[in-house]
Amino acid sequence: MVDSVFLALSVLTIGSAIVALEIRSLIYGSIALMLTLSGVAGFFLLLDAPFVAMFQLSVYVGSIAVLILFTVMLVRRELIFNKVEDKRRRYAGIVLMVVLMLGIGTIIIGSGLKTMDTNSSAVDYKKIGEDFLTYYSPALIVMALILASSIIGAMTLARREDVIDGQRAD
Amino acid sequence: MIEFTSTPIMLTLILGAVGVLIPVINVARKEKGSSVYGVIALGALLAAIGFVVYQILTKHVTPSAIFSSNVLVDDTFGSFFAIAMLIVGIMTTVGSFNYMRGRANPAVYYSLILLSSIGMILIAYSTDLVMLFIAWELMSIPTYVLAGYLKKDPSSNEAAIKYFLFGALSSGIIIYGISIAYGLTGSTNIEQVIVGFSKLGPDMMPLAILAVGMFIAGFGFKIGLVPFHMWLPDAYEGSPPTIAALLAAGTKKAGFAAVLRVIIMGAIALNLHWAFALAVIAIVTMTVGNLAAIKQRNLTRMLAYSSIGQAGYILIGLSVAPISPIGIQASLFHILNHSVMKAAAFIAVAGIVTTLGVTHIEKIKGLGKRMPITALGLTISLLALAGVPPLNGFWSKLMLFGSAIDAGHTLSWAPYLAVAGVLNSALSLAYYGWIIRKMYFEEGESNKRLKEPKSVIAVMIFSIIFIVGIGVYPDPVIEFAKSAVPIMSGLPSIH
């Protein structure tokens, strides 16, 4: 049962990730991205981490992907993208990916992971909260600074000086 | 829990508060002018470096610890990097005063430099993989924005997008490594991880090695180790030269702090034979960097390749660290020296860009007469990069190569590292000398002396004093680097 669910989720996640990268239409691409992110949430459910799965759904699928979709719909700039593609680079990328996947896959499958005990209980989210406020508290503070710097940086990059100057001239 | 008054927390508070406050002041303030934000940022950085020095002098800092049960440790190793990173931050901030004049969004520019500096400093203090990763992101995200700061310049856009994509890839690889380490050991604390690794059975060992390999690749992207270096020249060339200084002298060195905290300690504790792999990467990195630098005609690109080469020299000391006691000390000494030398060279280029608007090597002919102080600063930093005595770069390279020869008692191939290093230094002198020849021995378009940017002059004078001063009297800094070397005893090991 778990194996078939795992396989189905894998196909969904990886397939929609490839679609998200390859498809030309930004709207379909972002919908495919939502599917990928939901698939990852499914993996977390399989791994007995419902708390993380809910977060994955509410944060990534619920807000980030929807935000991307809104941005794409509000800013229709698909026409400005030129299709520049180098066939050889594309194949080189695929070959590199296959080599890396085979390498990492061989190591993981060849190791003793299969013999590990998998009957551990689900992660207690109270413990996660407690850890955040005790052991990881400096990391939490720094995380706030990361968010601040991301917002400051993103606003600066998105800001159009020419428009503001034009309005001032009026 | 780590104390509130410990160095890393106080540095985060000082720099973080000011870094977030500067854009707020910008919104509230009506009149234009960029210098005031630079001065505020400089004040915060000076206060921070003053605090670190005070903590060291009053012995509030513990001796260099490899591990701690907290996410951060207030030790001499972290303080050593904090001082190096803050010096780079100060040089970048001061060097930007003239460069930023008349450019858009100065407040955000200085604020992001401060926030990125916090990340660099915290990496060195981290003793937990999650903390290290978060500090890594705090260091990286502001620099992605800073690299693309010249929004209308296509090469700056290209630099930012390349740097961002490779940065995101490296973060992904690091977090993959962390997740494997956590899966194997059930902890993210570096001590627990390494102790856990040492207890693994032989069937699980390949996974642990995979995790360490992912750390090498992930950190290697930021450091610019070959073969993870391809983004680096484009990113340094396209970003504003002042930001190239921050990238080459700051983020790169913070990457070495992460390597030291995670990989080297792990390798020593696990008694792994990484030395040979790291040595091969060291030789390839320095050779590729220096060979590619010779072909360049653009000053920033040349310096970018030269910084790849320098990463190779630093790696010499790290690769012999398990055998030679002076390996890590030499690397730390070279990290501090290279931070100042490289930052000085890039700030000099920023001065040239501000005044003349050129970076091509043919266009700087006769610079010795037109911008004498900038040219002198650039010359001295280039000579120090090449390792010419009696400048500081000579001593740190001497120690690096010495550590390789010292390790020759145990590892028969280690002295070849020193040979490769000396040959590469000679090679690098070729292109450094070429820049110097263009500036002093070839006639330019005019010999009229130009007005040099004051802030660049200040940085040049500081770096000349630093480079020559440490070159003449290196002992205190060597002693400081020695005290920053983590104490190896008490490490778990499997034999």
Interface residues (C-beta under 8 A of the other chain):
Chain A: I104 I107 I108 G110 S111 G112 L113 T115 T134 Y135 Y136 S137 P138 A139 I141 V142 M143 L145 I146 A148 S149 S150 I152 G153 A154 T156 L157 R159 E161
Chain B: M1 I2 P8 I9 T12 G16 G19 V20 P23 N70 V71 L72 A104 N105 V108 S111 L112 L115 S116 I118 G119 L122 D128 V130 M131 I134 A135 E137 L138 I141 P142 Y144 V145 G148 K151 G201 D203 M204 P206 L207 L210
